[in-house]
Amino acid sequence: MKYHTRKSYLKKIASQSKSDILVLIVITIVSAAFFYVTTNFGLFTTHDSGIYLNAARFLSSNNELIDVWNNSLILYPPLYPLFLTIGKITGVTYGMHFLVFIINCFLVWKFCGQIFVTKLFKTLSIIAVITTLPFFLVHLFYWSEGVYILLSLCFLLSSLHYLKKQTFKTLLLLAFITALMPLQRLVGVSLICYASIFVFLVSDKTTRIKKGIFVFLASSSAILLWIIRNIILTGRAFENYQSNTGGFLLSQLYTPLEFLSTYFVPLTFSFSIKIGIVIGVFVLILLVNKTQHILLLTSYVLFYVLFIIFVDVFKDVGTTNLDNIERYLSVVSPMVMILVFLSLENIQKTTLKFKPQIIALLFILWFIYPSYRMYKNVKMWHGHGAGYSTSYWIDSKVIVWLNNIEPDKVVLSDNPTLIASLTNHKSIYLSNNQGVESKYIVLFNQEDIKHKNLYRKIEFPKANVFMKYE
């Protein structure tokens, strides 16, 4: 009897090891793709990247967060610029971004290990998340989403800990992680409300009000300090986004739904098929037994998406633009994929008891789409780059020249985010240069400047550089 028990135990361990090895192989392949994509151009940059990198350089040299308009930074919260500043000081910015990607892969692994019952669905879910294009994409850029995903996964793991053991320590950890999220991305403000409601609902009746209020106050403190700082320095709590005068538009709802469908089917499919897929996924989730884990993930995703749509009704934050919504939803892409597989596991256990071989075969057939999509984009990004990080700009004579002069100068320009993104300099709009002394002016869209007799003009194919005489 003992022999058979030991044999079955060893068999179980061997089976578990095989699934873990498979996950490690997938993580290794995707990590190799990360290095391959960034071989030619490094981490990619865009307009937002330029603002982040510029603020980080000003912080490391001037001890203050300055944006490209020569104002104190209030457009974005401070955590990601601080992250970049540490990278600049230590010289391992690229390594830090890659580390965030690896940590996120293992946090997905850890989270799935705690909520799935069967190792098959756990393994398939981890692979699906890691190879989801938006999840991979945002780690390739100087964007804040990668770190926000890390915080989101830590939040969900701490929520699981609180569900298991409701102590002051687990409550404090949950409040601490929640406090960091709006400092990384302002949409994290929604998590303050969500965490407070979550703690109120799952805590025992005698302490739920006290604990809910504690989480709300504790997690609000950091962003309140940031708001006070902004008001003192600029007179405004946040940057003034353009008002959305159109009110609620149906496109504010169906654009996010349409993009969510691309996790499962190609964007080229007809609109009706894509929306049908998303509706089918939601019906699937609604039909399953409402376990704590399914309710946690469903409420988390819905709260986040509905908050963005709600904000866009009043302020134009771009939920009807596919490029914007790709970034907004990338931070919940792991939760969406995990939720789908968790719901399928629940159905398989209770209703449709498919054999594991059939489930694996269906997954392989579906996996052809995300793996081909990943392959196609990895090949394109490796060869052509993305955003500002393309041969057109990186190899341009003006950018090469700027990277060969003394580093960490302040460059005045009509496109400072481009300069901050692709060179090792700080940059400010020429029109906002009050009180700024600079030896260099770079103009991409203008031919000349005032007081040009004070500057030596150097003409490049894509820009004119004006260098002040000594």
N, C-alpha and C positions, 0 to 999 in steps of 0.2 A: 504493500500500500504506500509506504514511504517512498519507495523507488519510483512509482508512477507519479506521485505528487511532485517529487524533485524533477522528474523528467518533464512534466507539463510546465513547471515553473521555468526551467531552462529554455523550453520551447517558446514560452511567452516572452522571456528576455530577449531571445534571438530575434523573434518577430518584431519586438519593439525597436531593437537596434537597427533592423533593416529599414524601418520607416524613418528613423532619425538620420540614418546615413543618406537616404534619398533626399530628405530636406536639406542636409548639409551640402549635398551635391548641387542642388538647385541654388542655394545661397552662394556657393562658390562660382557657379556659372554666371549668375546675375552680377556678382561682385566683379568678375572678370569683364563683363559687359560694361560696367561702370568705368573701369580703367580704360577699356578700349575706346569708349565714346569720348572720353576727356583727354586722350593722348595728344591730339593735334591742337586743340583749342583751350584746354583746361576746363574749369567749371564755366558754364555759360553765364552770360550777363544780359540784362535788359534795362529798361529805364528805371525800374524799381531797384535793381541791383546797384545801379550807379548812386542812388540816394543812400542806400545802406552803406556801401563801401566808402562814400564820401564822409558820412557821419562818423564811421569808425576811424578814418584817418585823422579827422579833426579831433576826435576824442583822445586818440593816442598821442597827438602832438600838442594840442591846445587845451586838453582836459575839459572840453565841452562838445556837446552834440550840435553840429551845425549842418543845415541842409544846403542844397544847391542854390537856394534863393537868398543865402546869407542871413538866414534867420535861425533861431533855436529850433531844433527838430521837434515838430509836434504831429507831422503827417503820419509817422509810424511810431509805435512804442519802442522802448529802449533795449529790450533784451537781445534781439538779434544783432543790432550794432555792437552791443557789448561782447557778444559771441565772436563777431568778426574782429573786434579790437584785440581780444585775447589771441586770436589766430595771427593777427599782424605782428603783435609783440613777440610771440613765440616762433613765428615763421612756419606754422603748420596749419594754415587755413584750409588747404586742400585736404589734408589728413583728418582734420576735425569734421569736415563735411562727410568724408567717406566713413568715418567712425560713427557718425549719427545714422548713416544708412545701415551699417552693420548692426548697431544697437537696435534700430527699429525692426530689422528682420528677426532678431532674437527675442525682442519684446512680443512680436506677433506670435512667435513660437511658444513663448511662455504663457501668453494669454490664452491661446488655443488649447494648450495643454491643461489649463484649469477649467475650461468650460465644455470641452467635448468629451463624450463618453467613449466613443469608438476611435481607435487610432487611425482607421481608414479615413474617416471624415476630417479628423484633425489634420492629417498629413495633406489631404487634398486642399483643405482650406488654406493652410500655410503656403502651399505652392501657388494657389490662385492669387493670394494677396501679394506675395513677393513679385510675381510676374505681371501684376496689373500695371498698365502703362503709366497712369497718373501717379501712382505711388513711386515708381522708378523715376519718372520725369522730374518731379520737383526736387529730388536730391541732386540733380545734375546742375542746378542753377544756384547762383547766389540769391536765393529766396528764403523766406522765413518759414515756409511750409514744412520743411524737413524736421526742424526742431519742434514745430507745433505738433506734428504727428507723434514725435517722441513723448511730448508732454501729454497728449491725448491718450496714448497707450498706458502711460504711467497713471493717469487719472482713472482709467478703466480698471487697471490692476489694483489700485488702491481702493476702488469701489468694491471690488470682489473681496478684498481683505476686510473691509468694513462690514460687508454682508456676513462674513464668517465670524468675525470677532469685533463686537462693538465696544471698543475701548477708547479712552481719550487719545491714546497714541495713534490708532488708526484714523480717528476723526481729525486729529491735528495734521497728519500726513495728507489726507484728502483735501483739507483746507489750504495747506501749503502749495500743493500742486495746482489747485484751482486758482490761487492767487498769482501764480506765474503765467498762466495762460493768456490773460489780457495784456500782459507785458510783452508777450511774443507777437500776438496778433490781436487787434482790437475786438475782433469777433469773439474772442475768448470771454468778453463780458457776459455773453449768453450763458457760459458755463457757471458763472457765479450764481445765477438764478437756478440753473439746472441742479447744481450740487446741493444747494439749500433745500430745494424741493425733494431731491432724492433722499437726503438725510432725514428730512421730516417724515417721509412716507415709510422708510424702512426701520426707523428707530422705534423703540418701545414707547407706548402711549404716555408714560409718565415723564419722559425726558425729550420727546420729539421736538417740541416747540423751542426749548432751550438750546438743543443741539442745532436745529435749523437756523436759528438766529445767530448762533456762534459761528457757524460756517459762513453765513452771509457776511457778517462783519469782518471776520478774519480774512476771508478771501477778497474782500473789497478794499482792504487797507492799502495794498500796494498800488493799485490803479488810482486810488484817490490821491495818494502822494504824487503820482505822475501828473494828475490833473491839476493839483495845486501848483506844482512846478511850472506847468504850461501857462497857467493863468498869471502867475507872477512874472514870467519872462515875456509873454506875448499878449496877455490880456484875453486869450481864448483857451478853452479846455482842449479842443481838438481842431484839426484843420477843417475849414468850411467846404464840405462837399457840395457840389451843385445840387440844387433841389430838384426833385422829380415831380414835375407839374402834371404828369399824366395820371398820377394815382396808381391804383392796382391795374396791371395789364395781365391778360391771360398768358402772354409770353414769359412773364416773370415766374410762372408756375411750370409751363411745359418745357422751357429751355433747360432748367435743371433736370427734369425728368428725361428729356431727350438725351442729355449727356450721360446720365446714369445708365442708360440703355447701352452705351458704347462699351461698358464693362463686359457685356455679354454678346453683343452682335455688332457688326461693322456699322460705321456712321453712314455708309452709302445705302443702307437699307431704307426702305420707305418710312416716312414719318409714322404712319399708322402701325407698322410692324414694331418699330422701336418703342412707341408709347404702349403698345400692347404687351411687349416684353416686360416693361417696368410695372404695368398694372398687374401682370401675371405674377411677378415677384412679390408685390405687395399682398396680393390675394394669398399666395403661398405662405407668407409670414403670418397673415391674419388667421389662416386655417389651422395652424399648428397649435399645440398646447402651449399656453403662456407660461413658460418657465421663467425663473428670475433672470437668467442670462439673456434670453430672447427679449424680455421686457426692457432690460438695461440697455441693450444695443439699439433696439427699435426706438426707444424714447430719446436716446442720445442723438441718433442720426436725424430723427424728425425735428427735435428741438433746434438743432444746428441749422438745418436747411430752412425751416420756417422762420427762424430769426433773420437769416440773410434776406429772404423774400420780404419780410416785414420792414426791415431797414430800407430796402430798395424802393418801397412804396413812397417813402418820404425823401430819401436821398439817393441820387443816382450812383450806385456802387457797381453797376454793370452786370446784373444777373441775366440780362437778355443777350449778353455777348458770350459766345462759346469759349473764347480764350480766357476770359475772366472766370467763367463758371468752372472751367477745368481746374483752375487753381483753388477756387473756393471749395470745390467738392473733393479735391485730392486728399484733403485731410480727413475725410470720412470714408475714403475708398476702402481702407482695410476693414472698417466696421461693416460696410455694406456687404463685402464679399464673405466675411465671417458669418454675418447674419443669415445670408442665403444658405450656406452650407450647414449652419446650425439648425435651420428650419428643415432642410432636407434630411438631416440625421434624425430629427424628431419625428418626421413623417415615416421614415424608414423603420423606426423602432415601433411605431404605434399603428400604422395603417398599411402602407405598401412595403412589404418586407422583401425587397430585392436582394439577390445574392451579391456579395461583395464584388465578384467578378464582373457582374453587369454594371454596377456603379462605377467601377474603375474604367470599364470600356467606354461608358457614356462620357466620363470625365475626359478621357484621352481624345475622344472625337471632338468635344467642345474645346479642349485645350489647344487644338490646332489653330484656332482663331487668335487667342491672346499671344501665343508663342510666335506666330507669323507676324503679328502686328508689332511685337517687341523687336523681332529680327529686322524687319523692314525699317523701323525708326532708328534702331541702333546703327545700322549701316548708313542711313542718311545723315544722322548727327555726326558720326565719325568722319564722313567725307566732306560735309558742308558746314557743320557747326549749327548754331542756333542763336537767335536774338542778335545782339551786337557782335557776338563771338563767331565771326565768319572771316574767311580769307579776305573778303572785300575790305573789311576794316582793320583787322589785326595786321595784315601785310601792307597796309597803305603806308606811304612814305611819311605822312604826318604823324601817325601813331608810332611808327618805328623811331622817328626823330625824337618824339616826346619821351619815349622810354630810354633813350640814350643820354638825355641830359640829367643833371643832378636830381635825385628823386625827392619826393614829398614836397614839391613846390605847390603854391596856389596858382592855378591857371584860370584866367577869366575867359569865358567862351559863350557862344550862343547855343551850345549843346554840351553843357557840363556833365550830364549823366553819361554820355558817350566817353568822355575823357576819364571820368572817375572809374568807369567800368573796365577800360582797356589799358590804362596806364597806371603808374604808381604815384599819381599826383592827386591832390585835392583840387576841386574845381567849383566855380561859382558863376552864375549868370553875369555877363558883362553889365547888363542893365541894373543889377543889384549889387554893384561893387562898392557901395559907400563905405569908406573906412578901411578898404582892403588894398594893401600894397601888393602889386604883382609885377613880375618881370615879363610875364608871358601872356599874350592874348591870342586865342585861336578861334578863328571865325570860319564856319562851314557854309553859312548862307549870306554873308556880307562881304563886300569887297574892301571896305576901308573903315577907319575909325577916326574919332576926333583926336586932335593933337598928334597926328601921325608923324610929325617931325621929331617927336621924342622917341620914336620906335624904328627899328630896322625891320623892313618887311621881307619875309621869306615866303615865296609862293610854292605851294604844293598842289598836285592835281585835284585833291579833294578839299583843301582848306588853305587859308592864308594865316601865317603865323607872324605876329608882331612882337619883336623882342626889344625890350627897353634898352636904350644906350646906357652904358655904365657912366 
